[in-house]
Amino acid sequence: MMFMLQRLRLERHFSSGGPSKRVKVSAILGKSPSSTNWLRRQFSDPYVRLAQIQEMRSRSSFKLLQIDERSEFLTPGKRVIDLGSAPGGWSLVAAQKVNAVSSPLPSLMMAGHEKQLDEALRKQTKESRGHLARSLVAKRPVESRGLVISVDLQDIEPIEGVTFIKGNFLDALVQKQIRYHLDGREVDVVLSDMSPKTSGNSSMDHLRIMALAHAALGFAEEVLRPGGVFLCKIFQGAEEIILNKRLNENFLVVKHAKPQASREQSPEVYLLAQGFVPKYLQSDVPRDDPILEEEARQRMDDLVASIDADDHSKSVT
């Protein structure tokens, strides 16, 4: 059998300062210039090698690690949803960070099981009012075990502690599956490292990834608890201002992040939004005075705590 890749000479130069190395791909027959450039970047990328050494799913795992290192939003006991998760790099990191255990609920397959799923959701709604109220408390006691729900159109290799759902997160049945495994509770963190297949047209690629980001944010607004966190990837461009405006309307703090593991020449940047404020609480949160904003946060905590206390007293009686 003759291979299109007939000759590949790699000249590896290890720097004295660490694991990074420079690799020259001198000749690749049968490959386009774009493929050759991609291979050159892969061979020269220290994070690709680190991902292999540390048995990470992808180099993007280090992006999440570096973002979380600064903001510390992935802590034990948190409930996380990872949208567009394949090949599973972010889900793996999240599971390790939150000490995740797979959902104990039996899996309900999508096809032909919608009635069973609806029945299970109705039962959860009726029985879980207590922990649903408790999940609203921004400063609730830290639980020892978290939950990570990973969603993608493609299959991924199983990850310990991760509950995987195959499908489009915008599909009604997939959303029912997510709610089913949440067991009546709300979410602490929604992650989206989704990216469209790039076309080479930067304007078109920007519009496509912004559409994904808006869709992910719309989903996050439905499942996040007060104080929750949303992290998504975008490509910088004109439409970014619209997403920023929407984030600032719904979160107390919005930051841009360009982790070291993100290639310098890449247009990608991450938006980290913290302190989710649901619509029913937004009128109580001023946006221009940090002192009043902190007071509003405390009022939010007091409100949900009083709901929790009232629910607990009812359950005791």
C-alpha positions as CSV (number, residue, x, y, z in Angstrom):
1,M,0.0,0.0,0.0
2,M,1.4,3.4,-0.9
3,F,0.9,6.2,1.5
4,M,0.3,9.8,0.4
5,L,2.6,10.8,3.2
6,Q,5.8,9.6,1.6
7,R,8.4,11.6,3.4
8,L,8.4,13.4,6.7
9,R,11.6,14.8,8.3
10,L,11.3,16.3,11.7
11,E,14.1,18.4,13.1
12,R,13.4,18.8,16.8
13,H,15.0,21.5,18.8
14,F,14.4,21.4,22.6
15,S,14.8,24.7,24.4
16,S,16.7,24.7,27.6
17,G,13.9,26.4,29.5
18,G,11.3,23.7,29.5
19,P,9.1,21.3,27.5
20,S,8.5,23.6,24.6
21,K,10.2,22.7,21.3
22,R,10.5,23.9,17.8
23,V,9.8,21.4,15.0
24,K,10.5,21.9,11.3
25,V,8.2,19.9,8.9
26,S,10.6,20.0,6.0
27,A,8.5,18.0,3.4
28,I,5.0,16.5,3.3
29,L,4.0,15.2,-0.1
30,G,0.4,15.1,-0.9
31,K,-0.7,17.6,1.8
32,S,-2.0,21.1,1.2
33,P,-0.2,24.1,2.6
34,S,-2.9,24.5,5.3
35,S,-2.5,20.9,6.4
36,T,1.2,21.3,6.5
37,N,0.9,24.4,8.6
38,W,-1.5,22.6,11.0
39,L,0.9,19.7,11.4
40,R,3.7,22.1,12.1
41,R,1.7,23.8,14.8
42,Q,0.8,20.5,16.4
43,F,4.4,19.2,16.5
44,S,5.6,22.5,17.8
45,D,2.9,23.0,20.4
46,P,4.0,22.3,24.0
47,Y,0.4,21.9,25.2
48,V,-0.2,19.1,22.7
49,R,2.7,17.2,24.2
50,L,1.6,18.0,27.8
51,A,-1.9,16.8,27.0
52,Q,-0.5,13.5,25.9
53,I,1.8,13.2,28.9
54,Q,-1.0,14.1,31.4
55,E,-3.6,12.0,29.5
56,M,-5.8,14.9,28.8
57,R,-8.5,14.6,26.0
58,S,-7.2,17.7,24.2
59,R,-4.9,20.7,24.6
60,S,-8.0,22.9,25.3
61,S,-8.1,21.3,28.8
62,F,-5.3,23.7,29.7
63,K,-7.4,26.7,28.7
64,L,-10.1,25.8,31.2
65,L,-7.5,25.0,33.9
66,Q,-5.8,28.4,33.4
67,I,-9.1,30.4,33.4
68,D,-10.2,28.6,36.5
69,E,-6.9,29.1,38.2
70,R,-7.6,32.9,38.2
71,S,-11.3,32.8,39.0
72,E,-11.8,29.6,41.0
73,F,-15.4,28.9,39.9
74,L,-14.9,25.1,39.7
75,T,-14.9,23.9,43.2
76,P,-16.1,20.6,44.9
77,G,-19.8,20.1,44.9
78,K,-20.6,22.3,41.9
79,R,-23.1,21.3,39.2
80,V,-21.7,21.9,35.7
81,I,-23.0,21.5,32.2
82,D,-20.5,21.3,29.4
83,L,-22.0,22.2,26.0
84,G,-20.4,20.9,22.8
85,S,-18.1,18.8,25.0
86,A,-16.4,16.4,22.4
87,P,-13.7,15.1,22.8
88,G,-14.3,15.7,26.5
89,G,-11.3,17.8,27.6
90,W,-13.3,20.3,29.5
91,S,-15.6,17.7,31.0
92,L,-12.6,15.8,32.3
93,V,-11.2,18.9,34.0
94,A,-14.6,19.9,35.4
95,A,-15.2,16.4,36.8
96,Q,-11.8,16.5,38.6
97,K,-12.3,20.0,39.9
98,V,-15.9,19.5,41.3
99,N,-15.3,15.9,42.5
100,A,-18.0,14.7,40.2
101,V,-20.0,11.5,40.5
102,S,-22.1,10.3,37.6
103,S,-25.8,10.7,37.9
104,P,-27.3,7.9,40.0
105,L,-30.5,8.0,37.9
106,P,-31.1,5.3,35.3
107,S,-30.6,6.4,31.8
108,L,-33.7,7.0,29.7
109,M,-33.0,6.6,26.0
110,M,-34.4,9.3,23.9
111,A,-36.3,7.4,21.2
112,G,-39.7,6.0,22.5
113,H,-39.2,7.0,26.1
114,E,-40.5,10.6,26.2
115,K,-43.5,9.6,28.2
116,Q,-41.4,8.0,30.9
117,L,-39.1,11.0,30.9
118,D,-42.1,13.4,31.3
119,E,-43.4,11.2,34.2
120,A,-40.0,11.2,35.9
121,L,-39.7,15.0,35.6
122,R,-43.2,15.5,37.0
123,K,-42.3,13.3,40.0
124,Q,-39.0,15.2,40.5
125,T,-40.9,18.5,40.5
126,K,-43.3,17.3,43.1
127,E,-40.8,15.7,45.4
128,S,-37.8,18.1,45.1
129,R,-39.2,21.4,46.1
130,G,-37.0,21.4,49.2
131,H,-33.6,20.9,47.4
132,L,-34.7,23.1,44.5
133,A,-35.1,26.0,47.0
134,R,-31.8,25.2,48.6
135,S,-30.1,25.2,45.2
136,L,-31.0,28.8,44.9
137,V,-28.9,29.9,47.8
138,A,-25.7,31.4,46.4
139,K,-23.7,30.7,49.5
140,R,-25.0,27.2,50.3
141,P,-22.8,24.8,52.1
142,V,-20.3,23.1,49.9
143,E,-21.2,19.5,49.0
144,S,-18.5,16.9,48.7
145,R,-19.6,15.5,45.4
146,G,-20.4,17.5,42.2
147,L,-22.2,16.7,39.0
148,V,-21.0,17.2,35.4
149,I,-23.4,16.7,32.5
150,S,-21.6,16.6,29.1
151,V,-23.6,17.2,25.9
152,D,-22.5,16.8,22.3
153,L,-23.8,15.6,18.9
154,Q,-20.8,13.3,18.8
155,D,-20.0,10.3,21.0
156,I,-17.2,10.7,23.5
157,E,-15.2,8.1,25.3
158,P,-16.6,7.6,28.8
159,I,-15.2,9.8,31.5
160,E,-15.3,8.8,35.2
161,G,-17.8,11.0,37.0
162,V,-19.3,12.5,33.9
163,T,-22.9,12.0,32.7
164,F,-22.9,12.1,28.9
165,I,-26.0,13.0,26.8
166,K,-25.7,12.7,23.0
167,G,-27.7,15.3,21.1
168,N,-28.2,19.0,20.4
169,F,-28.6,20.9,23.6
170,L,-31.3,23.0,21.9
171,D,-33.5,20.0,21.3
172,A,-36.4,19.7,23.7
173,L,-35.8,16.0,24.4
174,V,-32.2,16.7,25.2
175,Q,-33.2,19.5,27.6
176,K,-35.6,17.1,29.3
177,Q,-32.7,14.6,29.8
178,I,-30.6,17.3,31.3
179,R,-33.3,18.4,33.7
180,Y,-33.9,14.7,34.6
181,H,-30.3,14.2,35.6
182,L,-30.3,17.5,37.5
183,D,-33.1,16.0,39.6
184,G,-34.9,19.2,40.3
185,R,-31.7,21.3,41.0
186,E,-30.3,24.3,39.3
187,V,-26.8,24.6,37.8
188,D,-23.7,26.4,39.1
189,V,-21.7,26.6,35.9
190,V,-22.4,26.4,32.2
191,L,-19.4,25.9,29.9
192,S,-19.2,26.3,26.1
193,D,-16.1,25.7,24.2
194,M,-18.1,25.2,21.0
195,S,-16.7,26.3,17.8
196,P,-18.0,26.0,14.2
197,K,-16.0,24.3,11.5
198,T,-13.9,27.2,10.2
199,S,-14.4,28.2,6.6
200,G,-11.4,30.5,6.2
201,N,-13.7,33.5,5.9
202,S,-13.1,35.3,9.2
203,S,-16.3,37.3,9.1
204,M,-18.5,34.2,8.5
205,D,-16.7,32.2,11.2
206,H,-17.2,35.1,13.6
207,L,-21.0,35.2,12.9
208,R,-21.3,31.4,13.3
209,I,-19.5,31.2,16.6
210,M,-21.5,34.2,17.9
211,A,-24.7,32.4,17.1
212,L,-23.5,29.4,19.1
213,A,-22.5,31.7,22.0
214,H,-26.0,33.3,22.0
215,A,-27.6,29.9,21.9
216,A,-25.5,28.7,24.8
217,L,-26.3,31.9,26.8
218,G,-30.0,31.4,26.3
219,F,-29.7,27.9,27.6
220,A,-27.6,29.1,30.6
221,E,-30.3,31.7,31.5
222,E,-32.8,28.9,31.8
223,V,-30.8,26.6,34.1
224,L,-28.4,28.7,36.1
225,R,-29.0,29.5,39.8
226,P,-28.6,33.0,41.1
227,G,-24.9,33.7,41.3
228,G,-24.1,31.1,38.7
229,V,-21.3,31.3,36.1
230,F,-21.2,31.2,32.3
231,L,-18.0,30.7,30.3
232,C,-18.0,30.6,26.5
233,K,-15.6,30.9,23.6
234,I,-16.0,33.5,20.8
235,F,-14.0,34.9,17.9
236,Q,-13.4,38.6,18.3
237,G,-15.4,40.8,15.9
238,A,-18.1,43.4,15.5
239,E,-20.9,41.2,16.9
240,E,-19.1,40.8,20.2
241,I,-20.5,44.0,21.6
242,I,-24.1,42.6,21.4
243,L,-23.2,39.6,23.4
244,N,-21.3,41.7,25.9
245,K,-24.3,43.9,26.4
246,R,-26.5,40.9,27.0
247,L,-24.0,39.4,29.5
248,N,-23.8,42.6,31.4
249,E,-27.6,42.8,31.7
250,N,-27.7,39.3,33.3
251,F,-24.5,39.0,35.3
252,L,-22.8,41.1,37.9
253,V,-19.2,40.6,36.5
254,V,-18.1,40.0,32.9
255,K,-14.5,39.4,32.0
256,H,-12.5,38.7,28.9
257,A,-9.9,35.9,29.2
258,K,-7.1,34.9,26.8
259,P,-5.4,31.9,28.5
260,Q,-1.8,31.2,27.8
261,A,-2.7,27.9,26.2
262,S,-4.7,29.8,23.6
263,R,-2.5,30.3,20.5
264,E,-1.4,33.9,20.1
265,Q,-2.5,34.1,16.5
266,S,-5.9,32.6,17.2
267,P,-8.9,35.0,17.2
268,E,-10.5,33.1,20.0
269,V,-11.2,34.8,23.4
270,Y,-13.2,33.6,26.3
271,L,-16.0,35.5,28.0
272,L,-16.4,34.7,31.7
273,A,-19.7,36.0,33.3
274,Q,-20.1,35.6,37.0
275,G,-23.0,36.4,39.4
276,F,-26.0,35.4,37.3
277,V,-29.1,37.6,38.2
278,P,-32.4,36.0,37.1
279,K,-35.0,38.3,35.5
280,Y,-37.2,38.3,38.6
281,L,-34.3,39.7,40.7
282,Q,-32.8,42.1,38.2
283,S,-34.8,45.2,39.3
284,D,-33.2,44.9,42.7
285,V,-29.6,45.0,41.5
286,P,-28.1,48.4,40.7
287,R,-25.3,48.4,38.1
288,D,-23.4,51.6,38.8
289,D,-22.6,51.6,42.5
290,P,-20.5,48.8,44.0
291,I,-21.7,49.3,47.5
292,L,-25.3,49.2,46.5
293,E,-24.5,46.2,44.3
294,E,-23.1,44.3,47.3
295,E,-26.1,45.2,49.3
296,A,-28.3,43.9,46.5
297,R,-26.3,40.6,46.5
298,Q,-26.9,40.3,50.2
299,R,-30.7,40.9,49.7
300,M,-30.6,38.1,47.1
301,D,-29.0,35.7,49.6
302,D,-31.4,36.7,52.3
303,L,-34.4,36.2,50.0
304,V,-33.5,32.7,48.8
305,A,-32.4,31.8,52.4
306,S,-35.8,32.7,53.7
307,I,-37.4,30.6,51.0
308,D,-35.2,27.7,52.0
309,A,-35.9,28.1,55.7
310,D,-39.7,28.3,55.1
311,D,-39.5,25.2,52.9
312,H,-37.5,23.3,55.6
313,S,-40.0,24.2,58.3
314,K,-42.8,22.8,56.1
315,S,-41.0,19.6,55.5
316,V,-40.4,19.1,59.2
317,T,-44.0,19.7,60.1
